[in-house]
Amino acid sequence: MARMRTAMDSAFWDSDVATPRVLEGVAKAVPGEPFPMDAARSSRVIRIQQVSFLGNGFPLGIIPSYFPTSSKDSGSLSFLSLFLKHATSNWWVGFIGQFRPKKLLSSIKAEFTNEDTVFPSFKDVTKHVLEKSLYSFGISTQFSPTPSTFIRWNTESHGEEKRRRHKMMLFHKLTSHDITFEAAWPQLFIDHKGQHWDVPESISLDLLSLVSESGFRYRLGLHKNSGRPDALSGQIVDAPTSLLPALCAKAAFSFEKSKDFWRKVQTREDAIEKTDRGLFWRPSYDVRLNEPHSAISGIIGGTCAAWFGNHASSMFAESKECEGISASTKKKSSLSADLFGSVCYTIQHGNFRKFYGDLTRVDARLDICSASAFAKRIFDGSKSSKMTEDPNSYPRINLIFQQQVGGPIVFRLDSRFLLDSSFGTHKPHMKDLICSFTYSFRLLQSGKAVFWYSPKRKEGMSYGDLTRVDARLDICSASAFSKRILDDYESSKGIEDPNSHPRINLIFQQQVGRPIVFRLESRFLLDSSFEKHRPHMEDLICNFTYSFKLLQSGKAVL
């Protein structure tokens, strides 16, 4: 089922969204805005532990990521690696680093093309390599004094930024409640338009109840923002009102229910596969996707917020002086209340157990983020000004499509459509799209690695688990090769022996998913009779291989 809890979480300040823009790998969704997409939600595992695990599958433990920066010289591609780590039963600490290659390559290339310099000196090249704007470093640690409590601290420094980022989190689990305290300097937020914001200081305290048998859940929170929000894009845009300096107390409640139209319940016997070699235990790649079903679920709830302090006027005085931020039109009531709701339909075919064609799933969810804004829009019609429209006044449809590609690899497409008749037609139009591949680890029951890309945010992360390169030099005929060396190169080409040329064979293999490997074989001829003394390609073969674990070394090749 698509995440229904997102509807409540998005009203508070700790709704995590995945982003490679910071080493922590997490930003916060702007509270009070349209619900974030399910695929955008971040993992509960901290980023530095993800890098420690995922780095085992990359050459030298270097993991690529992609996201734009304010400086075009820095490029969008970056490489992440874990340098040091130490772990005990209740304590974990690691040192992580990030490198941007484009700016370094551009600056070194400029040295070589400089007309005033014949050849750059070692000192000049070293100066570019040690340029601090190329690198980002971070330290993260987590300590668990008790099984139900952990304390997490993260600090990171980005070469292109003047200030460091610090974040502290305290989590304590009670019998039926979770308590979370978070503080960050600064805190990164992402709004529904994909805009990134830095709030100089953000502190929050939350109490969340576990969902009861009746489907009731409630949440209490206290949050304080300090300082002027800064748009990382540098554009002149209005800051979201919930990010302005103020102290806010918020409460929320929700009821959620689900009903199955039909469901094929899996038993232990269903996971046993009979073969010629005997019985084998073959559970689903993901226990959350092991039952074909058709179901509908819904959530309805309400929020109440009280703002303390001069929430808007403090920004009015700065609106004429601040560059890039305007708050002259921002007004926030000191007390507000609203209702929200979502309804979702899910249908799944397959048990996600076989190697191919055993999972197709579609989730369709309708979100109404603000009942008051939606009702106001219905009654006011198209008379309201576009400049003052509330983005929460539009219903949104979220579609999630998942299809098994092969083995544990699943292609996932998350899309969001806005129901707005003001665009000239009464058809939904797309507002966001996220494409991803997930690789499920059967031994972890529901653990997975994700490769995703967001065209709207122009961000993405990737993961692989095998890289191998073979290089082979072949001399097919020693006599022909010797004769070619000893004889004059001006010998007639018509009687030249093809075995007289040495050949280099390169084989590159990159794992796409655990049983699937991309393989590229190329052959180069070493022949100095060409104008340039460089190898030239003689042959090329591309293929995909699918290895069968039960056959030890058996595989299918395309």
N, C-alpha and C positions, 0 to 999 in steps of 0.2 A: 504494500500500500504506500502511496506517496506520503511524504512526511506531513501529517496533519498538525503536529506540534509547532511547525514553522509559523502558523497563524498567530500563536501567542508569543513566541520568542521574538518575532519581528517588532513587537511593541516595546521591547526593552533594549538595553544597550550591549548585550552580550551575545547577539546572534552572529556567529562566526561565518565568514565568507573566505574561501580559499583564494590566495593571490600570491604570485611569486615576486611582487614588488618589494617585499621586506623579507629578511632572512627567516623571520618567525613563520612566514607562510600564511598568516591569518590577518584579516582586517574585519572590522565590525560593519554590519549593515546599519544604515541610518534608521533609527527607530521611528515608528509612526509612518513610514513610507510603505509602498506596495511590497508584499511578501517577496523575499529573494527566491530564486529558482532552486529546486532541490539539488541539481548538479553543481550549483555554486557553493553549497555548504561545505565547510572544511571537515577534515578528519578530526577525531578526538585525540589522536596520537600527535604529540608535538612534532613540529617540522624537523628538528634536529635528530630525533629518533627515527623519523621516516628516512632521512638521508643516510643514517647509519645502516639501515636495513636495505634500502634500495641501492646504495653504493656498491654492494657486493656484485651487482650485475653489470656494472659499467667499467670500462677500462680506467684503471687508476682511481676508481671510485668517484669519477667526475660525472655529475648529472646535469644535463642541459635544461634550461628554462627560457621562456620567451615573454618579454613584456616591454612596452615602449617607455622611454625616459624623456625628460624635459629637454635634454641635450641630444640632438641628432647625431653628434659625433660619437656618442657612447654606443649607439646601436641598440637593438632590441634583444640580441642573443647574449646569454650569460651562462657561465658554468659554475656549479655549486659542488663543494666537496667538504667532507668532514675530516679535519686534520687530527684532532685528539679526542679521545673519549675515555671515560672511566665509569664503571657501573658496579654497584653492590646490590644487595637484596632490597635496600630501601633508599638508595641514592644514585642519581645519574647526573653526569656533567659532560659537556662536549664543547669543542671549539670548532666553529664552522667558518668557511670563507667563500667568497664569490668573486669571479673575475669576468670582465667584459673585454673580449678580444678585439672588437672592431676598432676602437679608438687606438689601441696599441699598433695594430697593423697599419692603420691609416697614417699614424705619425712616423712610423719607420719607413713606410713607402715614400712619404714626403721627403725624408732625409736622402733617400737614394735618387729621387728625381730632382733634388735641389741642384740648380746649375752652378752655384757657387762652391759646391762640395763635390769633389771627385768620388770619394768614398767615405761614408760616415765612420767616425771613430768609435771605439768601444765605449768611450765615455758618453757619447751622444746617445747611443742605443740603450745603454744602462739607464740613462736619465728618463727615457720614455718608459722603460720596463718598470721603474720604481715610481712612476706617477701615481699618486695616491687616489686619484679619481677613478682609477681602473678597478679598485678593490673595495670589497665590503667584508667586514669581519663581525662575528657575533659569538657570544658565550651564553649557553643556556644550561640551567641546572634544575633538577626536581628532587625534592626530599620528602619522604613519606614517614613521618614520625609514628603514625598508626595506620592500620590497613584501611581506615575510612577517611584519612586526611592526607593531603599532600600540599606542599608549598612549591611554587614554581617561580623562577626568576630568569628573565631574559634581558640581555643588553646587546646592542649592535651598533656598529658605526659604518656609515656609508661615505665613501670618499668624496662624492659630489655634494653631500650635505654637511652643513656646518655643525649641526647638533647630533648627539647620539640619541638612540631610542632605548627607553627602559620600560620594562613591564614586570609587574608582580601579580601573582594570582594565588589565592588561598581557597581551597575546596575542602568541605567537610560534609560527609554523608551521614545523615541521621536515619532512624528507622523508616520514616515515611517522608522525609524532606531532604533537600540538598541546599546547602548554604555556599554561596560563592562571593568572594570579595576580589575585585580586580582594580588595579591602578596602573596607568600608563602615562609616560611623558616622552613624546606626544603619542596620541592614539590615532591610528589610521582608520578612516571610515570610507565606505563605498555607497553612493546613493543609487537610486533606481535607474539613473541615466548612465551609470558606469563611471561617474566622476569621483575622483579620489580626494579626500579631505584629511588634513592634519589638524587635530585639536590639541593645543599645547598641553593640556592636563585633563585627564578623564578618570574619574573614580566612581565605582559602582558597588553596591551591596545588594544581593538578591537572595530571596528565600523562595524555593520552588517545591511544591508538593508533588509526590508521585501520583500518577493517575489511579483513581480508585476503581473498584469493580463497577460502579455505576457510571464511570466515564468522567467524573468530576475532577477538575484540577484547578488550583489557584496559585497565584504568584504575587509576591510583594517585592518592591524594589526601591532603592534610594540611589540617586545619581547626581553627580556634580561635574559640570564642565567649567573650565577656566581658560581664559585667553580667547583670542580671535581665531576662528577657523580659517585655514589656509588652503586654497584650491591648488593642488599640485600641478594642474595643467597650465596655470598662469593666466587663465581666461577670466574676464570680468563676468562673474556669475553670482547669483544670490546664494548665500549660505543657507542650508536647511535650518529651520527654526529650532529643531531639537538639538542642534550642535552649538547653539549660542550659549554664552556664559549664563549659568543659572543652577539652582538646586531644584531637583524634581523628585517628588515622591509619587510612585505609581503602583496601582494594584490591578490585577487582571484575574478573570476566572473563565473557565471553558467547560463545555460538555462535549464529549466525542463518543460516537457510536459507529459501529460497522455491522453489516449484515451480508452473509454469503448467499448468493443465488444458487451456486453449486460449488463444491470443492472435493477434489479427490485426495483424501487423507493418505499420506504415505505411512507405510508400516516398515518394520525392520526387514521383513521378507522381500519387500520391493527393492531394497538396496543390494540384494544378493543376485549376482549374475551367474548363470549356468553356462559353462563352456566345455569344450572337449577335454580341457586340462583339469576340470573340476569346478568348484564353486569359488567365486571371488566376491569380496565385499567392495562394492562400488557405490558409495554415498554420493549425494549431490555436491557439486562444486561449491554451492552456497546454500546453507540451510534455510535462508530466507526466501529462496527461489525454488524450493523443491516440491511445491504442491500446485498443480494446475487448478485454477479457480476463477470465478467471476464474482465480484463483490462490489458493494457500494458503502462508502463511509462518509461521515460528515462531522463537522465541528462548528459550534456556535459559542460565542463568548462576548465578554465586554471588558472595557478598560476604563480606568479613572485615573486622572493625573492632576497633581497640584504643583504649580510652579512658584518657587519662592525667590525673592530677589528681583531686581530690576532687569528682567529677562531681555526686553527688547530695547529699552531706552539707552542702555550702555552701548549698544551697537549703533544707535542713531548718531551719537556724537562722533563716532569714528567713521561713519559712512563716507564723509567727504574727504577724509584723510587716507583711508585704507585703499590700497591699490589691489585690484583683482577681486574685491569682495564688496558687495552692496547689500545693506540691510535696511535701507530706507523704507521698504514696503513690508518688512517683516513685523507681524504683530501676533503675539501669542497670549491667549487667555490664561489667567492665573489658575483657572479650574476648568477641566474639560472631561467629558465622558463620551464613550462611543461603543458601538457594537461591531463585531466582525463575524465572518462565517465563511466556510468552505465546504464544498461537496465534491467527492471524488468517486469515479467509477474505474475499476481495474479488471482486466481480463488477461489471463496468462495461459499459454499452451506449453506443455512440456515440463519435465522435471529437472532440467539442467544437469543431467547425469551422463548422457551419451556424448560421443565426440562431435556430433554434428546434428543440427536441426532439432534440438531438444529444448529450445527456449525461444518463445516469442511473447512479448509482454507489452501491453499498452495501458498507460494511466492517463486519464483525462480529468483535470480538476478545475472547477470554477471557483474563483476567489472574489469575495467582496471584502475589501480591506477596511472600509469605513461605511457603515450603514447610513450615518447622517449625511455624509458627502454624497453618497449614491442617491439618497432620497431627495436632497436639495437639487441635484442635477436633473432628476426626473420632473420635479415640480417647476423649476426655473426654465427648463428646456434649453434652447440654444441662446438665450438672452445673456447669459453670463459671459464676461470677458475672458478671452483666452489667456490674458496676462495674469488673471487672478484664479484660474481654474485649479482645483485640488486634484492632484494625480490619483488620489485614492477614490475619486468619484466614479472611475471607470471599472466595470467588472473585467476580470482577466481570465483567460482560459490557458491552462498549462497542459501541454501534451508531452508525455514521456514515452518514447519508443525504444525497446530493447530487443536485440536479435543476437543469438549466438552465432559467432563466426566460425569457431572451431575449438573444441576442448573447453578450456576455462576462459576463453576470450569472448567478450560480449561487446557489440557496438551499441552505443547509447546516444540518443538524440533528444535533447530537451529544448522545447520551443515554448514561447509565450506569445499570446495574441491578445490585443486590446480591442474590446468591444466599444467602438466609438463611431457614431454616425456622422460626426462633424467633418469627416474626411471626404464627404461627397458620396460615399456609398455605404450601404448598411452591412458591409462585410467586415469581419475581423481583419486586422492588419498586424503583421508580426512586429513585436517589440524587442525580442531577444532570442538568441539561439546559442546553444552550447553543444559541441560535439565531443564525444569521449569514447575511449576504449577502456574496458575494465578487465583485469586479469584476476580471477578468483583463486585463492589458495585453499585447496580442499582440506588440508590438514588443519587450517585455522578456522574451519567451519563457515565463517562469514568474512574472513579477511580478504582484502583485495588491494591491488595496485591500479592506479588510474592515470591515464593519459588524456588530458582534456585541453580544449582550445575554445576561447570565447571571441568571436569576431567583433563583437561590440566593444569589449574591453581591450581587445588585441593582446590577450595574455594566454599563456599556455604552459603546461608542465609535461614532461615526458618520462618514460621508464622503460628499460630493457634489462635482460638478465643473462646475455651471452654475447661476447664479441671475440672473434678469432680471425687471424690473418696468417696465411701460409704463403711463403715465397720460395719458389724452386727454380734453380738454374739447370737447364738440360743441355747436354752435349750429345747429340744423337749418334755422331760418328767421329771418333777421335782421329781417324786417318784423314777424313775429309776436312776436319777442322785444322789439323796440322798442315795439310797441304795448302789450305787457304792462307795460313799465316806465312808459310815459307815461300810460296809462289808470289809472283807480282800481282798486285790488285788490278792490273790492267788486263788480266786474262779475260778471254771472251765470255760474255754473259750467257751465251747460248749453251755452253757446256758446263755451266756452274752447277755444282751439287747442292741441292737444298739442305742437305744434312751438314753442310759446312758452317752454317750459322748457328751460334748459341741462341737459346730461347729462354726467356724468363716467364714462368707461370705464377700468377698471383691468384690466390683464392681467399675471398673475404666472406665471412659468415657472421650474421647478426641475428640474434634471437628476436622474433616478433612476439611470441608467446611461448610458454614452456615447451610444448611439443613442436612448434612451428619455427623454422629458421629460414631466413633469406640468404641465398648463396650466390655469389658473383665470381665467375671464373674468367680470367683474361690471360691472353698469351701475347708476349711482345718479342719481336725479332731484333736481335742485335746485329745490325748490318751497317758498317761504316761507309758503304758505297753510296748511301743517300747523301743529300746535300748537307744535312745536319747529322752530327754524330750522336743521335738520340735513338732510343728504341721506338719502334712503331708497332701499333697494335695489329696483330694478325688474326685474332679470333676472340669472341666474347660469348659467354653463355650465362643466362640468368635463370634461376629456378628457386622454387620453394620446396622445402622438405618437411614432412610431418612424421615424427618419430613415434613408434608404438612401444610404450614402456614394457608391455607384457612380452614383446618379441625380443627384448634386450637390445638388439641392433637393427630391427626391422623398421623400414620407413617407406612412405609414399613420396614420390618426387613428381613435381609439376614443372 
